[in-house]
């Protein structure tokens, strides 16, 4: 559960979500990731550390460059966790739809009898 907590904590920030969206297009350097934001490189680096600690990104070595890349496993685990609850709510809504349909049919039946 600790991994899931770290994933959702990292995803709670819009800057980190934007960084992940950018990395979904391919690896990028810190400078490339900082480009669209009005913040310093150290600020972006702090966001990257949170993402890295949560396992959502990894950093490689390419000579002087340390490209960041998206790691799928934590997002897959979060999606699976959310999917279980989506299924529960979907089942609940289907039961509610069936109940409302039965109540409407009963109401129409009662109105036609009058």
N, C-alpha and C positions, 0 to 999 in steps of 0.2 A: 504494500500500500504506500510505502514511502516514495517509490518511483512515481506512482500516480499523483501523489501530492506535489512532488517537485515539478512534474509536467504541467499540472494545472496552474501552479503558482507562476511558472515561467510564461504560460500562455495568457496570464491575466493582464499583461502589459501590451498596449497596442503597438509600441515600438518593436517589441520582441516578436509579435505576430507578423509585423511588416517585414522584419528581417527573415523570418522563416519563409514568408511568401516569396521573397527575393531568392532565397536559397533553393526553393523548389524549382527554380529555373536553371540552377547549376551552381557550382561552387563560386565563391567570391572572396576577395581580400577584405580586410578590415576597412581599408580606405574606400573600396567599392561599396561596401555596406553602409558606410557613414555618409556617402555622397547625398542621398535624398533627404537627410535629416538636418535640421538646424541645431546640431549639437556637436560637441567636441569628440575627437577620436577616443579620449579616455572614457567619456560617457558611453559611447558605443561599445567599447571594450568591456565595460561593466555589464552591459546587457548580454554581450557574448559569453561572459563568464557564467551568468545565470543560466543561459541556454545550454552551455557546455556541461555545467554541473548537473542539469536535469537530463543530460544525455541526448538532447534534441539536436545538437550539432557536434561535429568533431573538427579539429584543426589539423591540417597536414603540414608538411614541410616541403617547400619547393624552392630551393636555393634561399634567397632572402625573403621570399614570400611565404606566408602561412595561410593558405586558403582555408576557408570554412566551408563545410558541406553539411547538408541536412542528414540527420539520422532518423530512419523511419520507425524503428522499433517502439520508442516511447509513444509516438503518435498512434501507432497501431494498437497498443495496449489501451490508450485513452479512448480510442474509437470503439474498441470492443466493450469497454466498461459502459460507455454511453449507450451503445447499441442495446445492451440488456435492459436499460431503463426505457429506451424508446419503445422496445417491444412491449414492455409492461403497460406503458401509457397507450399505445396503439390498441392493445387488447381491451383496456378499460374503455376507450372511446368507442370501440366496436360494440361492446355490451351496452353502453349508453345509447348509441344509435338504434340498436335493436329494441331497447326499452321504449325510447321515444316513438319509434315506428309502431310498436304495439299499442301505446297509449293513444296515438293519433287514429289508428284503425278502430280502437274501441270507441273513441269519441265520435267518429263518423258513423259507426254502427248505431250508437245511441241516438244520434241526431236523425238518422233515417227512420228509426222506429217511432219517432214522435210525430 
